[in-house]
Amino acid sequence: MPSSPEPSPPPRPSLGRSAATGLFGGLLLGGLGLLAVGLSNLFVAPGCEGLTGPECKLVEDATREVGRTQALGGGALTALGASLFALFRPRPPPAGPEDA
């Protein structure tokens, strides 16, 4: 009497994989947030109410430089999170030759 093969158990969840997924998600979301704030600081002029001309120019220049740094850092974090997610994503096992 042939016996039917027993189904294989489902794969167990991995704590390391779950932690890594959370880390990659945090890098992506944090990087996108920092990128958005940096682009906002780059392209939206700050208010200059109550400031003199040189003070306003100084605030605008400082805000633009900080925005440039934030945009660069946010883009780098986003790229790092995306590349690590692509590197560590689960892959199906390779299909090998079947022996019949």
TORVOLUM-90591 format. One record per residue (C-alpha): x, y, z; residue number from 1; residue in one letter. Coordinates in Angstrom, 2 decimals. Each point is the difference from the previous one (the first is absolute). Example, Ala and Ser with C-alpha at 12.3 -4.5 7.8 and 13.67 -1.06 7.14 Angstrom:
2
{px 12.30 | py -4.50 | pz 7.80 | n 1 | res a};
{px 1.37 | py 3.44 | pz -0.66 | n 2 | res s};
end
This chain:
100
{px 0.00 | py 0.00 | pz 0.00 | n 1 | res m};
{px 1.67 | py 3.26 | pz -1.10 | n 2 | res p};
{px 0.05 | py 2.67 | pz 2.63 | n 3 | res s};
{px -0.66 | py 3.59 | pz -0.96 | n 4 | res s};
{px 2.85 | py 2.39 | pz 0.69 | n 5 | res p};
{px -0.60 | py 2.16 | pz 3.03 | n 6 | res e};
{px -0.20 | py 3.73 | pz -0.64 | n 7 | res p};
{px 3.02 | py 1.93 | pz 1.10 | n 8 | res s};
{px -0.53 | py 2.31 | pz 2.97 | n 9 | res p};
{px -0.22 | py 3.72 | pz -0.74 | n 10 | res p};
{px 3.24 | py 1.91 | pz 0.46 | n 11 | res p};
{px 0.52 | py 1.35 | pz 3.50 | n 12 | res r};
{px 0.07 | py 3.76 | pz 0.39 | n 13 | res p};
{px 3.46 | py 1.34 | pz 0.58 | n 14 | res s};
{px 0.60 | py 2.59 | pz 2.72 | n 15 | res l};
{px 3.09 | py 1.26 | pz -1.80 | n 16 | res g};
{px -1.86 | py 0.44 | pz -3.27 | n 17 | res r};
{px -2.81 | py 1.83 | pz 1.79 | n 18 | res s};
{px 2.44 | py 2.33 | pz 1.75 | n 19 | res a};
{px 1.85 | py 0.68 | pz -3.25 | n 20 | res a};
{px -3.27 | py 0.79 | pz -1.78 | n 21 | res t};
{px -0.85 | py 2.50 | pz 2.73 | n 22 | res g};
{px 3.43 | py 1.58 | pz -0.30 | n 23 | res l};
{px -0.28 | py 0.30 | pz -3.78 | n 24 | res f};
{px -3.49 | py 1.48 | pz 0.32 | n 25 | res g};
{px 1.27 | py 2.52 | pz 2.54 | n 26 | res g};
{px 2.86 | py 1.00 | pz -2.27 | n 27 | res l};
{px -2.36 | py 0.44 | pz -2.93 | n 28 | res l};
{px -2.62 | py 2.00 | pz 1.91 | n 29 | res l};
{px 2.57 | py 2.11 | pz 1.86 | n 30 | res g};
{px 1.89 | py 0.69 | pz -3.21 | n 31 | res g};
{px -3.15 | py 1.00 | pz -1.84 | n 32 | res l};
{px -1.02 | py 2.30 | pz 2.85 | n 33 | res g};
{px 3.42 | py 1.63 | pz 0.16 | n 34 | res l};
{px 0.02 | py 0.37 | pz -3.78 | n 35 | res l};
{px -3.40 | py 1.72 | pz 0.09 | n 36 | res a};
{px 1.09 | py 2.44 | pz 2.72 | n 37 | res v};
{px 3.25 | py 0.73 | pz -1.84 | n 38 | res g};
{px -1.78 | py 0.70 | pz -3.28 | n 39 | res l};
{px -2.47 | py 2.21 | pz 1.85 | n 40 | res s};
{px 2.89 | py 1.99 | pz 1.52 | n 41 | res n};
{px 1.65 | py 0.26 | pz -3.41 | n 42 | res l};
{px -2.97 | py 1.33 | pz -1.96 | n 43 | res f};
{px -2.20 | py 1.83 | pz 2.55 | n 44 | res v};
{px 1.31 | py 3.34 | pz 1.22 | n 45 | res a};
{px -0.14 | py 0.57 | pz 3.77 | n 46 | res p};
{px -1.95 | py 2.94 | pz 1.39 | n 47 | res g};
{px 1.97 | py 3.16 | pz 0.65 | n 48 | res c};
{px -2.47 | py 1.98 | pz 2.12 | n 49 | res e};
{px 1.82 | py 2.29 | pz 2.42 | n 50 | res g};
{px 3.45 | py -0.59 | pz -1.52 | n 51 | res l};
{px 2.29 | py 2.42 | pz -1.74 | n 52 | res t};
{px 1.26 | py -0.63 | pz -3.52 | n 53 | res g};
{px 3.34 | py -1.61 | pz 0.99 | n 54 | res p};
{px -1.69 | py -2.10 | pz 2.71 | n 55 | res e};
{px -2.59 | py -1.25 | pz -2.48 | n 56 | res c};
{px 2.71 | py -0.85 | pz -2.54 | n 57 | res k};
{px 1.93 | py -1.90 | pz 2.70 | n 58 | res l};
{px -3.11 | py -2.01 | pz 1.01 | n 59 | res v};
{px -0.77 | py -0.81 | pz -3.65 | n 60 | res e};
{px 3.57 | py -1.14 | pz -0.70 | n 61 | res d};
{px 0.19 | py -2.10 | pz 3.16 | n 62 | res a};
{px -3.37 | py -1.62 | pz -0.69 | n 63 | res t};
{px 1.03 | py -0.81 | pz -3.56 | n 64 | res r};
{px 3.28 | py -1.60 | pz 1.11 | n 65 | res e};
{px -1.68 | py -2.05 | pz 2.74 | n 66 | res v};
{px -2.67 | py -1.07 | pz -2.52 | n 67 | res g};
{px 2.67 | py -1.14 | pz -2.44 | n 68 | res r};
{px 1.66 | py -2.10 | pz 2.70 | n 69 | res t};
{px -3.35 | py -1.46 | pz 1.12 | n 70 | res q};
{px -0.97 | py -0.87 | pz -3.57 | n 71 | res a};
{px 3.34 | py -1.71 | pz -0.61 | n 72 | res l};
{px -0.19 | py -1.97 | pz 3.25 | n 73 | res g};
{px -3.63 | py -0.96 | pz -0.60 | n 74 | res g};
{px 0.76 | py -1.21 | pz -3.50 | n 75 | res g};
{px 2.92 | py -2.05 | pz 1.29 | n 76 | res a};
{px -2.10 | py -1.60 | pz 2.76 | n 77 | res l};
{px -2.77 | py -0.82 | pz -2.47 | n 78 | res t};
{px 2.46 | py -1.57 | pz -2.42 | n 79 | res a};
{px 1.65 | py -1.98 | pz 2.81 | n 80 | res l};
{px -3.32 | py -1.32 | pz 1.30 | n 81 | res g};
{px -1.17 | py -0.99 | pz -3.48 | n 82 | res a};
{px 3.26 | py -1.72 | pz -0.89 | n 83 | res s};
{px 0.13 | py -1.93 | pz 3.28 | n 84 | res l};
{px -3.61 | py -1.08 | pz -0.45 | n 85 | res f};
{px 0.80 | py -1.25 | pz -3.51 | n 86 | res a};
{px 3.12 | py -1.77 | pz 1.25 | n 87 | res l};
{px -1.66 | py -1.82 | pz 2.90 | n 88 | res f};
{px -3.44 | py -0.75 | pz -1.45 | n 89 | res r};
{px -1.07 | py -3.65 | pz 0.06 | n 90 | res p};
{px 0.75 | py -1.85 | pz -3.18 | n 91 | res r};
{px -1.56 | py -3.24 | pz -1.19 | n 92 | res p};
{px 2.38 | py -2.97 | pz -0.08 | n 93 | res p};
{px 1.63 | py -0.55 | pz -3.38 | n 94 | res p};
{px -1.74 | py -2.53 | pz -2.21 | n 95 | res a};
{px 2.36 | py -2.91 | pz -0.44 | n 96 | res g};
{px -0.24 | py -2.99 | pz -2.33 | n 97 | res p};
{px -2.62 | py -2.42 | pz 1.18 | n 98 | res e};
{px 0.95 | py -3.63 | pz 0.30 | n 99 | res d};
{px -2.84 | py -2.20 | pz -1.20 | n 100 | res a};
end
